[in-house]
Amino acid sequence: MKYLRIKKNVDFQKLFNKGKKVFSPNITLLYFPSDKLSMGVAVSKKHGKAVKRNRIKRLLRSAFANNCDILEKPYSFILVPKVAEEYSYNAFEKSLKICFKKVNGCREG
């Protein structure tokens, strides 16, 4: 499934202020209902230098693209990884599946 990338600071701020949070072992996921599926990644300098942060972003984008079919409705997402010693695709994939199940379980009133 194709998704749009969130790039503008205004869009990030909207999600951080109004979005709902879902937690898993490796990721905190912020989401808000939207017309189209979109995703952004927020990785702070706590995670390491630029090379390590970019690797984390690549892993998260790949895991999201391969698992976004699970979602029932389009949302805007921000993925915030938790600080760890090592990061792997499999760990992010498992955490995303957990988060997506929680998001699908939440019904908007």
CNS distance restraints for C-alpha pairs under 8 A (distance, minus, plus):
assign (resid   1 and name CA) (resid  65 and name CA) 6.82 0.50 0.50
assign (resid   1 and name CA) (resid  66 and name CA) 7.88 0.50 0.50
assign (resid   1 and name CA) (resid  68 and name CA) 6.56 0.50 0.50
assign (resid   1 and name CA) (resid  69 and name CA) 6.12 0.50 0.50
assign (resid   2 and name CA) (resid  37 and name CA) 7.81 0.50 0.50
assign (resid   2 and name CA) (resid  65 and name CA) 7.28 0.50 0.50
assign (resid   3 and name CA) (resid  36 and name CA) 7.54 0.50 0.50
assign (resid   3 and name CA) (resid  37 and name CA) 5.16 0.50 0.50
assign (resid   3 and name CA) (resid  38 and name CA) 5.18 0.50 0.50
assign (resid   3 and name CA) (resid  39 and name CA) 7.00 0.50 0.50
assign (resid   3 and name CA) (resid  65 and name CA) 7.57 0.50 0.50
assign (resid   4 and name CA) (resid  36 and name CA) 7.58 0.50 0.50
assign (resid   4 and name CA) (resid  37 and name CA) 6.25 0.50 0.50
assign (resid   4 and name CA) (resid  38 and name CA) 4.34 0.50 0.50
assign (resid   4 and name CA) (resid  39 and name CA) 6.30 0.50 0.50
assign (resid   5 and name CA) (resid  38 and name CA) 5.47 0.50 0.50
assign (resid   5 and name CA) (resid  39 and name CA) 5.10 0.50 0.50
assign (resid   5 and name CA) (resid  40 and name CA) 5.74 0.50 0.50
assign (resid   6 and name CA) (resid  11 and name CA) 6.72 0.50 0.50
assign (resid   6 and name CA) (resid  12 and name CA) 7.22 0.50 0.50
assign (resid   6 and name CA) (resid  38 and name CA) 6.28 0.50 0.50
assign (resid   6 and name CA) (resid  39 and name CA) 5.50 0.50 0.50
assign (resid   6 and name CA) (resid  40 and name CA) 4.68 0.50 0.50
assign (resid   7 and name CA) (resid  11 and name CA) 7.38 0.50 0.50
assign (resid   7 and name CA) (resid  12 and name CA) 7.66 0.50 0.50
assign (resid   7 and name CA) (resid  40 and name CA) 6.82 0.50 0.50
assign (resid   8 and name CA) (resid  12 and name CA) 6.57 0.50 0.50
assign (resid   9 and name CA) (resid  13 and name CA) 6.09 0.50 0.50
assign (resid  10 and name CA) (resid  14 and name CA) 6.21 0.50 0.50
assign (resid  11 and name CA) (resid  15 and name CA) 6.46 0.50 0.50
assign (resid  12 and name CA) (resid  16 and name CA) 6.16 0.50 0.50
assign (resid  12 and name CA) (resid  40 and name CA) 7.72 0.50 0.50
assign (resid  12 and name CA) (resid  78 and name CA) 7.57 0.50 0.50
assign (resid  13 and name CA) (resid  17 and name CA) 5.99 0.50 0.50
assign (resid  14 and name CA) (resid  18 and name CA) 5.82 0.50 0.50
assign (resid  14 and name CA) (resid  19 and name CA) 7.31 0.50 0.50
assign (resid  15 and name CA) (resid  19 and name CA) 4.59 0.50 0.50
assign (resid  15 and name CA) (resid  30 and name CA) 6.75 0.50 0.50
assign (resid  15 and name CA) (resid  31 and name CA) 6.74 0.50 0.50
assign (resid  15 and name CA) (resid  32 and name CA) 6.59 0.50 0.50
assign (resid  15 and name CA) (resid  76 and name CA) 7.77 0.50 0.50
assign (resid  15 and name CA) (resid  77 and name CA) 7.68 0.50 0.50
assign (resid  15 and name CA) (resid  78 and name CA) 7.37 0.50 0.50
assign (resid  16 and name CA) (resid  30 and name CA) 7.09 0.50 0.50
assign (resid  18 and name CA) (resid  32 and name CA) 7.43 0.50 0.50
assign (resid  19 and name CA) (resid  30 and name CA) 5.63 0.50 0.50
assign (resid  19 and name CA) (resid  31 and name CA) 5.13 0.50 0.50
assign (resid  19 and name CA) (resid  32 and name CA) 4.96 0.50 0.50
assign (resid  20 and name CA) (resid  30 and name CA) 5.45 0.50 0.50
assign (resid  20 and name CA) (resid  31 and name CA) 5.43 0.50 0.50
assign (resid  20 and name CA) (resid  32 and name CA) 6.51 0.50 0.50
assign (resid  21 and name CA) (resid  28 and name CA) 6.86 0.50 0.50
assign (resid  21 and name CA) (resid  29 and name CA) 5.63 0.50 0.50
assign (resid  21 and name CA) (resid  30 and name CA) 4.56 0.50 0.50
assign (resid  21 and name CA) (resid  31 and name CA) 6.55 0.50 0.50
assign (resid  22 and name CA) (resid  28 and name CA) 5.94 0.50 0.50
assign (resid  22 and name CA) (resid  29 and name CA) 5.13 0.50 0.50
assign (resid  22 and name CA) (resid  30 and name CA) 6.44 0.50 0.50
assign (resid  22 and name CA) (resid  99 and name CA) 6.11 0.50 0.50
assign (resid  22 and name CA) (resid 102 and name CA) 7.17 0.50 0.50
assign (resid  22 and name CA) (resid 103 and name CA) 7.48 0.50 0.50
assign (resid  23 and name CA) (resid  27 and name CA) 6.31 0.50 0.50
assign (resid  23 and name CA) (resid  28 and name CA) 4.72 0.50 0.50
assign (resid  23 and name CA) (resid  29 and name CA) 6.29 0.50 0.50
assign (resid  23 and name CA) (resid  99 and name CA) 6.67 0.50 0.50
assign (resid  24 and name CA) (resid  28 and name CA) 6.31 0.50 0.50
assign (resid  24 and name CA) (resid  95 and name CA) 5.48 0.50 0.50
assign (resid  24 and name CA) (resid  96 and name CA) 7.75 0.50 0.50
assign (resid  24 and name CA) (resid  98 and name CA) 6.60 0.50 0.50
assign (resid  24 and name CA) (resid  99 and name CA) 6.35 0.50 0.50
assign (resid  25 and name CA) (resid  82 and name CA) 7.93 0.50 0.50
assign (resid  25 and name CA) (resid  95 and name CA) 6.28 0.50 0.50
assign (resid  26 and name CA) (resid  81 and name CA) 5.91 0.50 0.50
assign (resid  26 and name CA) (resid  82 and name CA) 5.31 0.50 0.50
assign (resid  26 and name CA) (resid  83 and name CA) 7.98 0.50 0.50
assign (resid  26 and name CA) (resid  91 and name CA) 7.02 0.50 0.50
assign (resid  26 and name CA) (resid  92 and name CA) 6.46 0.50 0.50
assign (resid  26 and name CA) (resid  95 and name CA) 5.99 0.50 0.50
assign (resid  27 and name CA) (resid  79 and name CA) 6.66 0.50 0.50
assign (resid  27 and name CA) (resid  80 and name CA) 5.67 0.50 0.50
assign (resid  27 and name CA) (resid  81 and name CA) 4.42 0.50 0.50
assign (resid  27 and name CA) (resid  82 and name CA) 5.57 0.50 0.50
assign (resid  27 and name CA) (resid  92 and name CA) 7.25 0.50 0.50
assign (resid  27 and name CA) (resid  95 and name CA) 6.31 0.50 0.50
assign (resid  27 and name CA) (resid  96 and name CA) 7.39 0.50 0.50
assign (resid  28 and name CA) (resid  79 and name CA) 6.22 0.50 0.50
assign (resid  28 and name CA) (resid  80 and name CA) 5.09 0.50 0.50
assign (resid  28 and name CA) (resid  81 and name CA) 6.20 0.50 0.50
assign (resid  28 and name CA) (resid  82 and name CA) 7.13 0.50 0.50
assign (resid  29 and name CA) (resid  77 and name CA) 6.76 0.50 0.50
assign (resid  29 and name CA) (resid  78 and name CA) 5.87 0.50 0.50
assign (resid  29 and name CA) (resid  79 and name CA) 4.96 0.50 0.50
assign (resid  29 and name CA) (resid  80 and name CA) 6.22 0.50 0.50
assign (resid  29 and name CA) (resid  99 and name CA) 6.98 0.50 0.50
assign (resid  30 and name CA) (resid  77 and name CA) 5.56 0.50 0.50
assign (resid  30 and name CA) (resid  78 and name CA) 5.13 0.50 0.50
assign (resid  30 and name CA) (resid  79 and name CA) 6.66 0.50 0.50
assign (resid  31 and name CA) (resid  75 and name CA) 6.31 0.50 0.50
assign (resid  31 and name CA) (resid  76 and name CA) 5.49 0.50 0.50
assign (resid  31 and name CA) (resid  77 and name CA) 4.53 0.50 0.50
assign (resid  31 and name CA) (resid  78 and name CA) 6.57 0.50 0.50
assign (resid  32 and name CA) (resid  75 and name CA) 5.57 0.50 0.50
assign (resid  32 and name CA) (resid  76 and name CA) 5.32 0.50 0.50
assign (resid  32 and name CA) (resid  77 and name CA) 6.80 0.50 0.50
assign (resid  33 and name CA) (resid  73 and name CA) 7.97 0.50 0.50
assign (resid  33 and name CA) (resid  74 and name CA) 6.57 0.50 0.50
assign (resid  33 and name CA) (resid  75 and name CA) 4.48 0.50 0.50
assign (resid  33 and name CA) (resid  76 and name CA) 6.27 0.50 0.50
assign (resid  34 and name CA) (resid  74 and name CA) 5.76 0.50 0.50
assign (resid  34 and name CA) (resid  75 and name CA) 4.70 0.50 0.50
assign (resid  34 and name CA) (resid  76 and name CA) 5.78 0.50 0.50
assign (resid  35 and name CA) (resid  74 and name CA) 6.18 0.50 0.50
assign (resid  35 and name CA) (resid  75 and name CA) 7.22 0.50 0.50
assign (resid  36 and name CA) (resid  74 and name CA) 5.29 0.50 0.50
assign (resid  36 and name CA) (resid  75 and name CA) 6.60 0.50 0.50
assign (resid  36 and name CA) (resid  76 and name CA) 7.50 0.50 0.50
assign (resid  37 and name CA) (resid  74 and name CA) 4.58 0.50 0.50
assign (resid  37 and name CA) (resid  75 and name CA) 5.13 0.50 0.50
assign (resid  37 and name CA) (resid  76 and name CA) 5.81 0.50 0.50
assign (resid  38 and name CA) (resid  74 and name CA) 7.83 0.50 0.50
assign (resid  38 and name CA) (resid  75 and name CA) 6.52 0.50 0.50
assign (resid  38 and name CA) (resid  76 and name CA) 4.68 0.50 0.50
assign (resid  38 and name CA) (resid  77 and name CA) 6.16 0.50 0.50
assign (resid  39 and name CA) (resid  76 and name CA) 5.75 0.50 0.50
assign (resid  39 and name CA) (resid  77 and name CA) 4.62 0.50 0.50
assign (resid  39 and name CA) (resid  78 and name CA) 5.71 0.50 0.50
assign (resid  39 and name CA) (resid  79 and name CA) 7.52 0.50 0.50
assign (resid  40 and name CA) (resid  77 and name CA) 6.24 0.50 0.50
assign (resid  40 and name CA) (resid  78 and name CA) 4.73 0.50 0.50
assign (resid  40 and name CA) (resid  79 and name CA) 6.36 0.50 0.50
assign (resid  41 and name CA) (resid  57 and name CA) 6.51 0.50 0.50
assign (resid  41 and name CA) (resid  60 and name CA) 7.67 0.50 0.50
assign (resid  41 and name CA) (resid  61 and name CA) 7.91 0.50 0.50
assign (resid  41 and name CA) (resid  78 and name CA) 5.46 0.50 0.50
assign (resid  41 and name CA) (resid  79 and name CA) 4.86 0.50 0.50
assign (resid  41 and name CA) (resid  80 and name CA) 6.26 0.50 0.50
assign (resid  42 and name CA) (resid  78 and name CA) 6.83 0.50 0.50
assign (resid  42 and name CA) (resid  79 and name CA) 6.22 0.50 0.50
assign (resid  42 and name CA) (resid  80 and name CA) 5.24 0.50 0.50
assign (resid  42 and name CA) (resid  81 and name CA) 7.67 0.50 0.50
assign (resid  43 and name CA) (resid  47 and name CA) 7.03 0.50 0.50
assign (resid  43 and name CA) (resid  53 and name CA) 6.38 0.50 0.50
assign (resid  43 and name CA) (resid  56 and name CA) 7.82 0.50 0.50
assign (resid  43 and name CA) (resid  57 and name CA) 7.40 0.50 0.50
assign (resid  43 and name CA) (resid  80 and name CA) 6.23 0.50 0.50
assign (resid  43 and name CA) (resid  81 and name CA) 6.69 0.50 0.50
assign (resid  44 and name CA) (resid  53 and name CA) 7.75 0.50 0.50
assign (resid  45 and name CA) (resid  49 and name CA) 6.73 0.50 0.50
assign (resid  45 and name CA) (resid  53 and name CA) 7.64 0.50 0.50
assign (resid  46 and name CA) (resid  83 and name CA) 7.17 0.50 0.50
assign (resid  47 and name CA) (resid  52 and name CA) 7.25 0.50 0.50
assign (resid  47 and name CA) (resid  53 and name CA) 6.36 0.50 0.50
assign (resid  47 and name CA) (resid  83 and name CA) 5.80 0.50 0.50
assign (resid  47 and name CA) (resid  84 and name CA) 7.66 0.50 0.50
assign (resid  48 and name CA) (resid  52 and name CA) 5.82 0.50 0.50
assign (resid  48 and name CA) (resid  53 and name CA) 6.30 0.50 0.50
assign (resid  49 and name CA) (resid  53 and name CA) 6.29 0.50 0.50
assign (resid  50 and name CA) (resid  54 and name CA) 5.99 0.50 0.50
assign (resid  51 and name CA) (resid  55 and name CA) 6.29 0.50 0.50
assign (resid  52 and name CA) (resid  56 and name CA) 6.31 0.50 0.50
assign (resid  53 and name CA) (resid  57 and name CA) 6.31 0.50 0.50
assign (resid  54 and name CA) (resid  58 and name CA) 6.24 0.50 0.50
assign (resid  55 and name CA) (resid  59 and name CA) 6.21 0.50 0.50
assign (resid  56 and name CA) (resid  60 and name CA) 6.16 0.50 0.50
assign (resid  56 and name CA) (resid  87 and name CA) 6.94 0.50 0.50
assign (resid  57 and name CA) (resid  61 and name CA) 6.10 0.50 0.50
assign (resid  58 and name CA) (resid  62 and name CA) 6.13 0.50 0.50
assign (resid  59 and name CA) (resid  63 and name CA) 6.13 0.50 0.50
assign (resid  59 and name CA) (resid  88 and name CA) 7.30 0.50 0.50
assign (resid  59 and name CA) (resid  89 and name CA) 5.59 0.50 0.50
assign (resid  59 and name CA) (resid  92 and name CA) 7.49 0.50 0.50
assign (resid  60 and name CA) (resid  64 and name CA) 6.02 0.50 0.50
assign (resid  60 and name CA) (resid  79 and name CA) 7.64 0.50 0.50
assign (resid  60 and name CA) (resid  89 and name CA) 7.44 0.50 0.50
assign (resid  60 and name CA) (resid  92 and name CA) 6.52 0.50 0.50
assign (resid  61 and name CA) (resid  65 and name CA) 6.09 0.50 0.50
assign (resid  62 and name CA) (resid  66 and name CA) 6.24 0.50 0.50
assign (resid  63 and name CA) (resid  67 and name CA) 6.22 0.50 0.50
assign (resid  63 and name CA) (resid  89 and name CA) 6.64 0.50 0.50
assign (resid  63 and name CA) (resid  92 and name CA) 6.58 0.50 0.50
assign (resid  63 and name CA) (resid  93 and name CA) 5.26 0.50 0.50
assign (resid  63 and name CA) (resid  96 and name CA) 7.56 0.50 0.50
assign (resid  64 and name CA) (resid  68 and name CA) 5.66 0.50 0.50
assign (resid  64 and name CA) (resid  93 and name CA) 7.51 0.50 0.50
assign (resid  64 and name CA) (resid  96 and name CA) 7.15 0.50 0.50
assign (resid  67 and name CA) (resid  93 and name CA) 7.54 0.50 0.50
assign (resid  67 and name CA) (resid  96 and name CA) 7.65 0.50 0.50
assign (resid  67 and name CA) (resid  97 and name CA) 7.19 0.50 0.50
assign (resid  70 and name CA) (resid  97 and name CA) 7.88 0.50 0.50
assign (resid  70 and name CA) (resid 100 and name CA) 6.89 0.50 0.50
assign (resid  70 and name CA) (resid 101 and name CA) 7.90 0.50 0.50
assign (resid  71 and name CA) (resid 100 and name CA) 6.39 0.50 0.50
assign (resid  71 and name CA) (resid 101 and name CA) 8.00 0.50 0.50
assign (resid  71 and name CA) (resid 103 and name CA) 7.97 0.50 0.50
assign (resid  71 and name CA) (resid 104 and name CA) 6.48 0.50 0.50
assign (resid  72 and name CA) (resid 104 and name CA) 6.42 0.50 0.50
assign (resid  73 and name CA) (resid 104 and name CA) 7.95 0.50 0.50
assign (resid  87 and name CA) (resid  91 and name CA) 7.24 0.50 0.50
assign (resid  87 and name CA) (resid  92 and name CA) 7.78 0.50 0.50
assign (resid  88 and name CA) (resid  92 and name CA) 6.46 0.50 0.50
assign (resid  89 and name CA) (resid  93 and name CA) 6.03 0.50 0.50
assign (resid  90 and name CA) (resid  94 and name CA) 6.19 0.50 0.50
assign (resid  91 and name CA) (resid  95 and name CA) 6.24 0.50 0.50
assign (resid  92 and name CA) (resid  96 and name CA) 6.05 0.50 0.50
assign (resid  93 and name CA) (resid  97 and name CA) 6.26 0.50 0.50
assign (resid  94 and name CA) (resid  98 and name CA) 6.38 0.50 0.50
assign (resid  95 and name CA) (resid  99 and name CA) 6.25 0.50 0.50
assign (resid  96 and name CA) (resid 100 and name CA) 5.99 0.50 0.50
assign (resid  97 and name CA) (resid 101 and name CA) 6.20 0.50 0.50
assign (resid  98 and name CA) (resid 102 and name CA) 6.47 0.50 0.50
assign (resid  99 and name CA) (resid 103 and name CA) 6.20 0.50 0.50
assign (resid 100 and name CA) (resid 104 and name CA) 6.07 0.50 0.50
assign (resid 101 and name CA) (resid 105 and name CA) 6.11 0.50 0.50
assign (resid 102 and name CA) (resid 106 and name CA) 6.43 0.50 0.50
